[in-house]
Amino acid sequence: MKIGNQDPEAYRQQLEAKLRPDRIRATLGFAGIYQMSHELIKTAVLDGVREFYWRGIENGAMAYDEQAYAKNVLVMAPKNKFRASLLWLIEGDAITPAQADRLDDIYAHRHDLSHELIKYIVDPDFEPDVELLTDALAILKAISRFWVSIEKDIGSFEDFGDVDLDEVTPLSLAVLQMCIDAYIDGLPAHQ
């Protein structure tokens, strides 16, 4: 009897390979890196765009120009702050429309990895999508570069001379890279 398009012995071998401790650790590690990347994207998009309209500290709290934020950002997608912020970033040439659309796939995979993680651990037919992680990291880097360029434009790097935007790494991305490096170092050599 076949299982899907496979004979039972081939399926058994795939399942045994999938359930090896090193494969389980690799899947769990990937899911963690993917989740971190997604959260950093959300922060760079939602918080970054809102903080662009920061006015300073008033009465001990951070103050934003809410009218300008609503007029320039939220109006682009009134029912979805994330989409409105993406559209604002597209308008500012931080990301492309294709990158913004790709974030839908990245989010869907994050949702699936978070809520259906067990199927990625036990089902030979499901593997985490490395291409989506690669795209997420490229989009995160583009957004981060945009925010670094804003910082450069307002003079944040004046004390450092001529700064190459591609050489500036925000702390959050440095920590993420450390996690990615640790994950890769922990992968079995035969994967």
Buried (B, 14 or more C-beta within 10 A) or exposed (E): EEBEEBEEEBBEEBEEEBEEEEBBBBBBBBBEBBEBBBEBBBEBBBEBBBEBBEEEEEEEEEEBEEEEBEEBBBEBBEEEBBBBBBBBBBEEEBBEEEBBEBBEBBBEBBEBBEEEBEEBBEEBEBEBBEEBBEBBBEBBBBBBBBBBBBBBEEEEBEEEEEBEEEEBBBEBBEEBEEBBEEBEEEBEEEE
